[in-house]
Amino acid sequence: MKIYFAPMEGITSYIFRNAHHRYFGGIDKYFTPFLAPNQAHCFMPREKRDILPEHNEGIPVVPQILTNKAEHFIKTAKALKEFGYEEVNLNLGCPSGTVTAKKRGSGFLSEPDALDEFLDQIFTGVDMKISVKTRIGVNEPEEFETLLEIYNEYPMEELIIHPRLQKDFYQGLPRMEWFDRALGQSRHKLCYNGNLFSSADYQRWKVIYPDIPSVMLGRGAISDPSLPLQIRGGQRMTKDTFLAFHQEICDGYQTWQCGDRNVLFKMKELWFYFGMLFPDGKKYLKKIKKSQKLKDYFDQVQTLVEQCEMTGQGKF
């Protein structure tokens, strides 16, 4: 079984990836937060910093591209190939309103003819592996029938399916009957993504889908970074390992973020997920979120970890 780490904008940067790879590993591919090219550039400075080879040494990384313009995708893929990447991933899954309003991410699924033409151009114009991460449609699950027919026309490396609609965002249960439909109709190697928050979740899923070769973990692996290891039969992380992992991420942000305020903004984003490890730590989490100085922040994190049991799972 291959295990992939899903991209999360603002969270799974190269700093997070390096720390995760060092302390936990167990990941066959880390997918970058999406690169959003336009006519003027392939990479913003923040994006370039994230995909530089020297920031990803020894880590299996796949850059993800978000666009509905074939020429932008092709230009970006060629630039990534020059950096040494062998595979790129097309984002057809992001449900964010700011993305879908521009017909990008899962918003592109609402225009199957345009998507078909786009795929024809990029698979003709790019000489490297292309995988696709998709939702099953925008408003109605029946849209997936047409999408599967389109996907079957192209030699993609892999089809990663999050079986929700764009309008579902992350609410409700994945629509597994439509993942089952893909099993019967897709000619591609499939990867499953959605609601695997614990090793027990994975084991239940694997009983039903023993032949699917790969899974992609997202929110569950951010809230419990040792989840991939647990799936592979390893132990859950200790508090000491969590603190060391947390410290390395914070140290990494201090290398390029100026001032406590900016570093704290990045770290507090992570506590939306990390906080789920400590279900009895609400009062301490409030103090973490109110911290204005790094010293105070570290004191509050240390107190939370010392005072609370690390028993929670990433149930969203």
HELIX and SHEET records of a PDB file:
HELIX    1   1 TYR A   14  TYR A   23  1                                  10    
HELIX    2   2 PRO A   45  ILE A   51  1                                   7    
HELIX    3   3 PRO A   53  HIS A   55  5                                   3    
HELIX    4   4 ALA A   70  GLU A   82  1                                  13    
HELIX    5   5 GLY A   97  THR A  100  1                                   4    
HELIX    6   6 GLY A  105  SER A  110  5                                   6    
HELIX    7   7 PRO A  112  GLY A  125  1                                  14    
HELIX    8   8 GLU A  143  TYR A  151  1                                   9    
HELIX    9   9 GLN A  166  ASP A  168  5                                   3    
HELIX   10  10 MET A  176  GLN A  185  1                                  10    
HELIX   11  11 SER A  199  ILE A  208  1                                  10    
HELIX   12  12 ARG A  219  SER A  223  1                                   5    
HELIX   13  13 LEU A  227  ILE A  231  1                                   5    
HELIX   14  14 LYS A  239  GLN A  254  1                                  16    
HELIX   15  15 GLY A  259  PHE A  274  1                                  16    
HELIX   16  16 GLY A  275  LEU A  277  5                                   3    
HELIX   17  17 LYS A  282  LYS A  290  1                                   9    
HELIX   18  18 LEU A  294  GLN A  307  1                                  14    
SHEET    1   A 9 VAL A  61  VAL A  62  0                                        
SHEET    2   A 9 LYS A  29  PHE A  31  1                                        
SHEET    3   A 9 LYS A   2  PHE A   5  1                                        
SHEET    4   A 9 SER A 214  LEU A 217  1                                        
SHEET    5   A 9 LEU A 190  ASN A 193  1                                        
SHEET    6   A 9 LEU A 159  ILE A 161  1                                        
SHEET    7   A 9 LYS A 129  THR A 134  1                                        
SHEET    8   A 9 GLU A  87  LEU A  92  1                                        
SHEET    9   A 9 GLN A  64  ILE A  65  1                                        
END                                                                             
